[in-house]
């Protein structure tokens, strides 16, 4: 939706005829009648400044005519510079038939209009030599108009009513970007840099990464080849507004009405104001798309206006060639089956029999409750898939499957129950760790956190992960290798290189060919680029150590490593660019990868080629994750969106669009209801998978968020980031901005004497669902995980002051 064309105006506030050269005596009567009509029009519209300027122009014309009557006329030759010509042509004149259109839009209209007003022949000849370039096109080349137009737009937004200001501010960002790209495209490098320096600091901080990228675009060639620049050039930027707010915007664009700051003199009605508004108008008409809502301005939260802007039409898949709204797309995809995956009846029966036998042997009084946990009712409101709907899996279970299910039930019985509502309840809202009541509430609400720190890591540790049974820690390094640590102090032994395969007959003969000496750490070498992700196989669960490890690297491969032999088994090739992430399916047979080539892919360990390719993101796919029932795959992308895919069909079934910057990590809640995403916009968003709607936004981190993890009951969310902190969030709380700094025994924003806050803030950006902040000294937290019994494990590399 575009705004209307500006009304007729001229640089001096009068009509086009008032700025022309004096007309001949033979048309003096006609000119007087026209002047009278113009004066009446200006008075009727209340344009006192324009009326005063027009009367002064009439007096000047009269005195000039009198002087010519006294002196003999001599032919003169007037030279008009190009700058003066631009100023003369940079006007809007109403068409008699259609007052909303500019009569001076193209050269033919300019000639015809100026001829009727008695313009000297030499100016007409100069205009004719320009070619088919109208006044609007010439005006667009003037860099001062963009500078003045944006300044006036910002003044109008800041001078508007408080209720409308959050609604108007999102329009500043796309207009700033287009003005800057226009100046660069025209080769006005210094003007573009001056424009960027003057106004970039006033824009919202959520656009910091995009603004920083735009500052690197300094040549016309960059505009033509840069991906971000071309996206602004070719796609419509969606802006959401209320009906009343849109009417005010159109009124300002066309008439300069409203929002004038106190003491502004002419306000927005001067010559510069009109030309600046015309520059804004061109961007509004050509590059913006307005979604006008019938909702009242006061009924929409201030943050929602900013979150509803962006390139929505491109990130949401098209349904029948028309749908561009994420909510409509998600509704069109129907209901999802988000319940837990069923267990084969024979496996369930064997698991229960094993539990009964072990309870008799161990004489464990709590074991009698295990059968209660073995047959839990599915969560209310969720539909579970059938066995036939799951991805293909082996028809027969193995002994390791029974061990996994038995240990899973034991973990459920022995799990520490975390209840975050205790800290948000009315009685304990200010619970302090120094009091007995506060300490008890925090112990029941917050997890125990065990932190591991990497020291002397050289070029860095891009990734790390704990095994499901917490016996191993794997880390990928920028030097292209993987290192394993035994967290139990056991020696990691591989196989000797001099054994014969035909000598292996059973497990005892396999143990004979193992290395006699071992170490608590091993290095795995095979990749030819930095290792960005590692993942342990989940088949054994918490019952036994994993047997395989997956890794993803900048060499565009994913590799499968045997932890029995400590060697690389398979290299999976298919991606054309670095692979950012790799994750196992809960079933342990399949895994998924995310790559810079904008795709995610599904693989099976027994095949070297991809089974499915999930294409649709407009930029890098940074992270992947499987839903707990293995039916769906989640992806996070640099296009500021997350998506949910049907694993088997390869179709996108949900689009999550609310982030203001790159989405770098995601995780599913164990109960299957929610998806949590986070990234460079310093916000965590909680999504309801069934409806595809954003449940809430959680803020508090002061730097990029690297990792997320839900507790086993899905009631608590833990995050780690580049601000050297671990933060705990209440999933069930409503959230919302915090009115004042909270004191509950932890430090706001993770600030300490050694780790001060980056800047002073008049209002905390923490939301009320932030339960606690645990700061580290100088360790960005790159991984957070929960064990099945709700122990939180975190890890990251220590940054010495010399290297930061």
Order of alpha helices (4+ residues) and beta strands (2+ residues): alpha-alpha-alpha-alpha-alpha-alpha-alpha-alpha-alpha-alpha-alpha-alpha-beta-alpha-alpha-beta-alpha-alpha-alpha-alpha-alpha-alpha-alpha-alpha-beta-beta-beta-beta-alpha-beta-beta-beta-beta-beta-beta-beta-beta-beta-beta-beta-beta-beta-beta-beta-beta-beta-beta-beta-beta-beta-beta-beta
